[in-house]
């Protein structure tokens, strides 16, 4: 099983820059929304994700979808008559910053749930903080196998790397008919977990792995590495990492004369990969939690709304974020109460309004109700039917029963495989 490792940023920043960065994160939390726990008739949801850093392309498209969903909810009158306010915080794909973000969100008495994080290392860095504060954490993207195990306040609407790695190996062997592959993996929770799962299944399928190469985000030029392993005559290249390094590997492979298929996990799934890699992205296949394809239904409606609003196509990550917000909204609508009932239950001094302490007590109980409701979503009958299909959970809080898709680069975009 993969281990949590200290994430090393690309380069050491001056202390004043780091102080300013964390100070800015605090500014977003406490001043960006004006929510301190005293706002009446408001539901506060936290967002934690990579609005900058190595996964920013995914983080930016996710937050757009979540904002859009919040706008739609509020346009319908909110949840039980309350408007939703979103507190957005940037973890920059850095597990140290993710822990700081988690501490700030969990420490805000107004926050009743957190949508986050994207990177597995960041979700792992924050989950103990949320659990200690008894704040439900809902990841829309983290796939490391250990995310939810033993952490009853953490849930996710995406598969585990064990399942993703199996799918990737099976596609390489059975669909692409590859005899052997080389494996590149990022040295972090995500990269190692997916690599381990892929290699275990590759062994079961007699798919030979002729070389394994670990890397960090400090490596910019992969061509010397590709040149060194070219003599092994690889029939495919597997990337267990993110799009930023993935595109560099793709370019290096093509520059070295390797036109073999490139297979990646969902960390490679980003339009940014295609834009950065250019022609080198051709013949790339990736696993993903969802892919837009057939017209009609909820997915097509969401696709058209998103494209009209943001002038860009949505992807699987925007669908994941949109559904995550929908799951939390439905949960609060089901277990929450309107303002009149809240006053009856929590206005202890009978002055017709909730004090800061009374509202904090109410939100504390709402957090537990949210967690308990999510933990009870264990069958298809209790599932949330969203853009990506039915979402329900197993006893650990891991998503159950959702398929894994494979997308291919086609006409400058990721499209369903035939």
Secondary structure, DSSP 8 states (H G I E B T S, - for coil): ---------SS---HHHHHHHHHHHHHHHHTSS--SS--TTEEEEEEEE-SSSTTHHHHHHHHHHHHHHHHHHHHTT-BTTBEEEEEEEE-TT-HHHHHHHHHHHHT-TTEEEEE--SSHHHHHHHHHHHHHHT-EEEESS---TTSSTT-TTEEESS--HHHHHHHHHHIIIIIS--SEEEEEEESSHHHHHHHHHHHHHHHHTT-EEEEEEEE-TT----HHHHHHHGGG--SEEEEES-HHHHHHHHHHHHHTT---EEEE-GGG-SHHHHHHHGGGGTTEEEEES----S-SHHHHHHHHHHHHHHSS---HHHHHHHHHHHHHHHHHHHH---HHHHHHHH-TT-SSS--HHHHHHHHHHHHHHHHHHHHT--SGGG-EEETTEEEEE-TTS-EES---EEEEEETTEEEE--
